[in-house]
C-alpha cells in the first residue's frame, strides 16, 4: 500500500525537485490507496443472492 501511495504522490507532484513529502500528504495518499483497495474487495465479492433477488 505504501508503494501505491508513493506512486500517487509521484503522479500528483511529478518530478518537481523542490517537493518534499510531508506527513499530511503521505497520510492522505495512504487513505486514498486504502479506500481503492477496499472498494476493489467489495467489487470482487460481487452481489449477494438476497440483493440480486431484490433487484429483479
C-alpha positions in Angstrom: 0.0 0.0 0.0 2.9 2.3 0.8 4.2 1.9 -2.8 0.8 2.8 -4.2 0.7 5.9 -2.0 4.1 7.0 -3.2 3.1 6.3 -6.8 0.1 8.6 -6.3 2.3 11.3 -4.9 4.6 11.0 -7.9 1.6 11.4 -10.2 0.3 14.4 -8.3 3.6 16.3 -7.9 5.6 14.8 -10.8 9.4 15.3 -10.9 9.3 18.6 -9.1 12.8 18.7 -7.4 11.6 21.2 -4.8 8.8 19.0 -3.5 9.3 17.3 -0.1 7.0 14.6 1.1 5.1 15.8 4.1 3.3 13.7 6.6 -0.1 15.1 5.8 0.4 14.4 2.0 1.5 10.8 2.7 -1.3 10.2 5.1 -3.8 11.4 2.5 -2.3 9.2 -0.2 -2.4 6.1 2.1 -6.1 6.8 2.8 -6.8 7.0 -0.9 -4.9 3.8 -1.6 -6.7 2.0 1.2 -10.0 3.2 0.0 -9.3 2.0 -3.5 -8.3 -1.4 -2.2 -11.4 -1.7 0.0 -13.7 -0.8 -3.0 -11.9 -3.4 -5.1 -12.5 -6.1 -2.4 -16.2 -5.1 -2.3 -16.5 -5.4 -6.1 -14.7 -8.7 -6.0 -17.2 -10.1 -3.5 -20.0 -9.4 -6.1 -23.7 -9.1 -5.5 -25.2 -11.4 -2.8 -28.1 -13.6 -3.7 -30.5 -11.6 -1.5 -29.5 -8.3 -3.2 -29.9 -9.9 -6.6 -33.4 -11.1 -5.7 -34.4 -7.6 -4.6 -33.2 -6.1 -7.9 -35.4 -8.3 -10.0 
